[in-house]
Each structure stands twice: as C-alpha cells, then as structure tokens.
Amino acid sequence: MSDTLKQAEQVVMLAILRKQPDAYGVAIYEELEKRLNKAVPMATIYATLETLEKKGFVKSKQGQATAERGGRAKMFFEITGKGQMALNASLSALDRLRAGTKLAGAMA
C-alpha cells in the first residue's frame, strides 16, 4: 500500500513539521541529528524526500537564490493534507501496537 510510511519517512515528516516554514535539507538534517542523537546521511534524507513527494505526502518549493549559497536557491518542503493524514494514521497505528506493552531492559 503506497500510503504506508516507513520509519525514515515518519522521522523526516516529523522533522519537516518541527522546522516549518524553514524545512530545507540541512535544517531537516540538523533536526534529525539533534532529536535522534545520530547523523542521518543527507543522501537518505533527500531520497526519502523524493519518495514522499512522489507519494504526494510532501511538496517542495524553491526559495530565493542567496549569495551565501553561491547563487543557489534552497528547496523548502511542507507536508500536504494527504501526508498529514498518512503520518497521523502511521503514528496512531504505532501507538496502538505499543499500548499496553512493557519494554524489557537492555538485553546482553
């Protein structure tokens, strides 16, 4: 089913929500690194953004070119209504699966 979200898609979409209206590649990367306590490769982020855009869950728009970026423009991302519904459904399913479970301590 194309409306099913993978974990990488979930975390990228959550980072977009946190960074809006300034959700562009590096900002998403920094948010994920901060919240997950690990670096997510930029290639993974951009591949995930491309997949999400193909599914209609996010849309991109080009910002203004800036001198600090050598005249290049940033690509900003936002979640669509369809994406918000998919994210809500995915997170709700995860919450239902987790409900009532007791996580065991670390296993050796």
The 8 nearest C-alpha neighbors of each residue, nearest first, counted from 0:
[[1, 2, 3, 4, 54, 85, 5, 89],
 [0, 2, 3, 54, 4, 85, 51, 55],
 [3, 1, 0, 85, 4, 54, 82, 56],
 [4, 2, 1, 0, 5, 89, 85, 88],
 [5, 3, 8, 9, 2, 89, 6, 86],
 [4, 6, 8, 7, 9, 3, 89, 10],
 [5, 7, 9, 8, 10, 4, 11, 89],
 [8, 6, 10, 9, 5, 11, 47, 4],
 [7, 9, 5, 11, 6, 10, 4, 12],
 [10, 8, 6, 12, 7, 11, 13, 4],
 [9, 11, 13, 7, 12, 8, 14, 6],
 [12, 10, 14, 8, 13, 9, 7, 15],
 [13, 11, 15, 9, 14, 10, 8, 16],
 [12, 14, 10, 16, 15, 11, 9, 17],
 [15, 13, 17, 11, 12, 16, 27, 30],
 [16, 14, 12, 18, 22, 13, 17, 19],
 [15, 17, 13, 14, 19, 18, 12, 78],
 [18, 16, 14, 15, 19, 13, 30, 22],
 [17, 19, 22, 15, 21, 16, 20, 14],
 [20, 18, 21, 22, 16, 17, 15, 77],
 [19, 21, 22, 18, 77, 75, 76, 16],
 [22, 20, 19, 18, 23, 75, 26, 76],
 [23, 21, 18, 19, 15, 75, 76, 20],
 [22, 24, 75, 26, 74, 25, 27, 76],
 [25, 23, 27, 26, 28, 22, 45, 44],
 [24, 26, 28, 27, 23, 29, 41, 22],
 [27, 25, 29, 28, 23, 24, 22, 30],
 [26, 28, 30, 24, 25, 29, 14, 23],
 [29, 27, 25, 31, 26, 30, 32, 24],
 [30, 28, 32, 26, 31, 27, 33, 25],
 [31, 29, 27, 33, 32, 28, 14, 34],
 [30, 32, 34, 28, 33, 29, 35, 27],
 [31, 33, 38, 37, 29, 36, 35, 30],
 [32, 34, 30, 36, 31, 35, 29, 37],
 [35, 33, 31, 36, 32, 30, 37, 29],
 [34, 36, 37, 32, 31, 33, 38, 30],
 [37, 35, 32, 33, 34, 38, 31, 39],
 [38, 36, 32, 35, 39, 33, 31, 34],
 [37, 39, 32, 40, 36, 31, 28, 35],
 [38, 40, 41, 37, 32, 28, 43, 31],
 [39, 41, 43, 42, 38, 44, 28, 45],
 [42, 40, 44, 43, 45, 39, 28, 24],
 [41, 43, 45, 40, 44, 46, 39, 47],
 [44, 42, 46, 40, 41, 45, 47, 39],
 [43, 45, 41, 47, 42, 46, 48, 40],
 [44, 46, 48, 42, 47, 43, 49, 41],
 [47, 45, 49, 43, 48, 44, 42, 50],
 [46, 48, 50, 44, 45, 49, 43, 51],
 [49, 47, 45, 51, 50, 46, 52, 44],
 [48, 50, 46, 52, 47, 51, 45, 53],
 [51, 49, 47, 53, 52, 48, 46, 54],
 [52, 50, 48, 54, 56, 53, 49, 57],
 [51, 53, 57, 55, 49, 54, 50, 58],
 [54, 52, 50, 55, 51, 49, 56, 57],
 [55, 53, 51, 52, 56, 50, 1, 2],
 [54, 56, 52, 53, 57, 51, 82, 81],
 [82, 57, 55, 51, 79, 54, 81, 52],
 [58, 56, 78, 52, 79, 77, 55, 51],
 [59, 57, 77, 52, 76, 78, 79, 60],
 [60, 58, 76, 75, 74, 77, 61, 57],
 [59, 61, 75, 74, 62, 76, 58, 73],
 [60, 62, 74, 73, 75, 72, 63, 59],
 [63, 61, 73, 72, 74, 60, 64, 75],
 [62, 64, 72, 65, 61, 73, 71, 70],
 [63, 65, 72, 71, 70, 62, 66, 73],
 [66, 64, 70, 67, 68, 71, 72, 63],
 [65, 67, 70, 69, 68, 64, 71, 72],
 [68, 66, 65, 69, 70, 71, 64, 72],
 [69, 67, 66, 71, 70, 65, 72, 64],
 [68, 70, 66, 71, 67, 65, 64, 72],
 [71, 69, 66, 65, 64, 68, 72, 67],
 [72, 70, 64, 68, 69, 65, 73, 66],
 [71, 73, 64, 63, 62, 65, 61, 74],
 [74, 72, 62, 61, 75, 23, 71, 63],
 [75, 73, 61, 60, 23, 62, 59, 72],
 [74, 76, 23, 60, 22, 59, 61, 73],
 [77, 75, 59, 22, 58, 23, 57, 60],
 [76, 78, 57, 58, 79, 15, 59, 75],
 [77, 79, 57, 82, 56, 83, 58, 80],
 [78, 80, 82, 57, 81, 56, 83, 77],
 [79, 81, 83, 82, 84, 78, 56, 85],
 [82, 80, 84, 79, 83, 56, 85, 55],
 [56, 81, 83, 79, 85, 80, 84, 78],
 [82, 84, 80, 86, 85, 81, 87, 79],
 [83, 85, 87, 81, 82, 86, 88, 80],
 [86, 84, 82, 88, 83, 87, 89, 2],
 [87, 85, 89, 83, 88, 84, 82, 90],
 [86, 88, 84, 90, 85, 89, 91, 83],
 [89, 87, 91, 85, 86, 90, 84, 92],
 [90, 88, 86, 92, 91, 87, 85, 93],
 [89, 91, 93, 87, 92, 88, 86, 94],
 [92, 90, 94, 88, 93, 89, 87, 95],
 [91, 93, 95, 89, 90, 94, 88, 96],
 [92, 94, 90, 96, 91, 95, 97, 89],
 [93, 95, 91, 97, 92, 96, 98, 90],
 [96, 94, 92, 98, 93, 97, 91, 99],
 [95, 97, 93, 94, 98, 92, 100, 99],
 [96, 98, 94, 95, 100, 93, 99, 101],
 [99, 97, 95, 100, 96, 94, 93, 101],
 [98, 100, 97, 101, 96, 95, 102, 94],
 [101, 99, 98, 97, 102, 96, 103, 95],
 [102, 100, 103, 99, 97, 98, 104, 96],
 [101, 103, 100, 104, 105, 97, 99, 98],
 [104, 102, 101, 105, 106, 100, 107, 99],
 [103, 105, 106, 102, 101, 107, 100, 97],
 [106, 104, 107, 103, 102, 101, 100, 97],
 [105, 107, 104, 103, 102, 101, 100, 97],
 [106, 105, 104, 103, 102, 101, 100, 36]]
